[in-house]
Amino acid sequence: MSLQVELVSPEARGWSGEADGVLCRIVGSGDIQFLTGHAPFLGALDIHPVTMFLTDGSKEVIAVRGGFVEVSENRVKILSDQSATPEHIQLTEALQELSKIDDLVDKDKENQDALDEQKWQTARVAVAEDA
């Protein structure tokens, strides 16, 4: 038996399908993996890649910019503020954006918006490099 997974964001459905497992990062708790039969769960997503381990042995990795994950009855619903699939990320552009934001964070380590943007660009780079 597998998990039915749906990842959506305001722009569009990011991914939908079956998976043996889903790995994501929860705010304040770290990484968590959901497998078939997982107890019901609701958590706030951190800005980080989400990995779906597909039933054919491959994986799908998508960057998410926060949101929520809900698990119930072998269904995983991921509602993200923003998502980016590998096909929609230009690695060169993401690296340039990350470099710019790194400079800003170096100047002001208390700027939460800049720290969040740094996490987002880091997630985009990781997804693009993983593709």
Stockholm file with secondary structure:
# STOCKHOLM 1.0

chainA/1-131         MSLQVELVSPEARGWSGEADGVLCRIVGSGDIQFLTGHAPFLGALDIHPVTMFLTDGSKEVIAVRGGFVEVSENRVKILSDQSATPEHIQLTEALQELSKIDDLVDKDKENQDALDEQKWQTARVAVAEDA
#=GR chainA/1-131 SS CCEEEEEECSSSEEEEEEEEEEEEEETTTEEEEEETTCCCEEEEEEEEEEEEEETTSCEEEEEEEEEEEEEETTEEEEEESCEECGGGCCHHHHHHHHHHHHHHHHHCTTCHHHHHHHHHHHHHHHHHHHC
#=GC SS_cons         CCEEEEEECSSSEEEEEEEEEEEEEETTTEEEEEETTCCCEEEEEEEEEEEEEETTSCEEEEEEEEEEEEEETTEEEEEESCEECGGGCCHHHHHHHHHHHHHHHHHCTTCHHHHHHHHHHHHHHHHHHHC
//
